[in-house]
Amino acid sequence: MDPRELLLGSFQAALAAADPLRIVPQHLPEPPRGKTVVVGAGKAAASMALAVERNWPADKPLEGVVITRHGHGLPTKRVRVVEAGHPVPDEHGERAAAEILALASRLSEGDLLLVLISGGGSSLLSLPVDGVSMADLKALTRSLLASGAPIQDMNTVRKHLSRIQGGRLALATRARVHALVISDVTGDDPTHIGSGPCTADPTTFADSAEILRRFGVAPPASIAAHLAKGVRGEIEETPKPDDPRLARAANYVMATAHGSLAAAADFFEARGIPPMILGDTVTGESSEVAKVYAALAREVRGYGQPLHPPVAMISGGETTVTLRGNGRGGRCTEFLLSLAVSLEGLDGTWALACDTDGIDGSEDNAGAILTPDALARGRAAGLEAKKLLANNDGYGFFSALGDLVVTGPTRTNVNDFRVILVQ
């Protein structure tokens, strides 16, 4: 089988394992005596809402609102889908989040709040606290995105600037809360997924302030003032793990990065290629992670350790990119371009890196494919890979070679998917 087809086939297998239309039905609760209101946010929100509609009894009441990224919506009948800004929040998400909070607050004990959470929810479900404007939240988000801060740290800050995240959605209702979660974070802890609107938050205002200091982020004055009040104890903290008010809320993680890696491993094994899962919790700078993986690929190719070729080395997680230049691209193309530079055209070594939501950073591609002759083809086209990497322009490199992977919105998200195929 052609290596390119193998790589793309494994990615499709990974996506299928996290398809909401397949996984949501088996996790739906029994309809309550009263009303059921569906709310949620994330890149998979529209697909999750559609799955609920298709599998909810026609004679049982169902209504609600979910928020997804612009361009990721789907036509639904009973649950309204709102498209909003990501990775930088916007006023569309703010208005819809306020509506969600109001819907939840009107429910009674005999009702059900069915919450659909997936990656991207932290930005999409943005409802800033009083005194903090959406403009200031946007500015802070841009600074955090450029700082290289891990998503867990970003979400710690966002939870302490939100009226709805960090467990506050669950506190706002008297209904039973049943949250279905698709994980896009390492460790799969619901408190970090979509900034945990229905689960306890172990972090504090002091943690938020320290994160901004550590990553050199100077927040707008309104945000600095709010966090300072929290540190001094003048503002109520987010609900903590022992908070009895969260007893009526349950969170169920339905799909994870590891599940998708396992599906890709099965894909390769069925085709006679031994898989090796390197982990679903890979973090760190994309370009630095690539150097480690390049060394491993050289060991496999040159010495047959820890496995003889052919082998498919599969990994997931969420790396970061600290912006140094003004090029185009995201984590996946940055990883692949660094891998290309480190491998220096190693024979028989191919790779794919794609974001499972179909969007690498803020571009129109999911990721790209790296071929053994990529550097040579790049040089023939006048491309200097090292200079492009220094400028964070992985998109420019792979676009010029015609090696971008473009899927459009997948309407799911279990983070990045990477595979290095050594033949």
Number of C-alpha atoms within 10 A of each C-alpha: 6 6 16 16 10 18 23 17 15 25 24 17 19 25 27 18 22 27 21 25 18 12 17 23 16 9 14 16 12 9 15 16 11 15 19 21 23 26 28 32 36 33 30 33 35 31 26 30 31 22 20 23 19 13 13 17 12 9 6 12 14 20 15 21 23 30 33 31 27 15 13 23 22 17 12 15 13 17 20 19 27 23 23 28 21 20 18 18 26 20 15 17 26 21 15 25 28 16 16 23 19 14 19 25 16 12 20 15 14 13 21 26 27 24 27 29 34 30 27 28 29 30 28 33 34 34 29 23 17 11 12 19 15 17 13 17 26 17 16 21 21 15 18 23 18 15 19 17 24 18 20 16 18 22 24 24 26 23 32 29 24 22 22 26 30 32 25 22 24 32 22 19 24 19 26 22 24 22 26 24 29 32 27 29 28 23 14 20 16 26 24 26 27 32 33 28 30 29 29 23 25 15 20 20 25 16 17 24 21 14 18 21 12 11 15 13 18 14 20 15 10 15 23 15 14 19 23 17 14 19 18 10 12 11 13 11 17 22 22 17 13 10 11 9 16 20 14 16 20 15 19 14 17 16 24 23 31 24 17 28 30 20 21 29 23 18 22 22 15 10 10 11 19 18 23 20 16 15 15 27 17 16 15 16 19 24 26 18 17 22 19 12 18 22 14 16 27 18 15 19 21 12 12 14 13 12 16 15 20 18 25 29 22 24 24 30 22 23 25 24 24 15 14 11 13 11 16 18 25 26 24 31 35 33 29 29 29 24 26 26 19 19 20 15 18 18 14 15 25 24 23 28 29 31 29 28 25 25 23 25 19 12 14 17 25 27 34 29 26 24 22 17 16 22 22 13 14 16 11 10 12 10 17 14 21 15 11 21 24 17 17 25 22 27 27 18 26 22 14 14 17 10 18 24 22 16 16 14 21 20 27 31 29 32 24 26 28 27 28 26 25 22 16
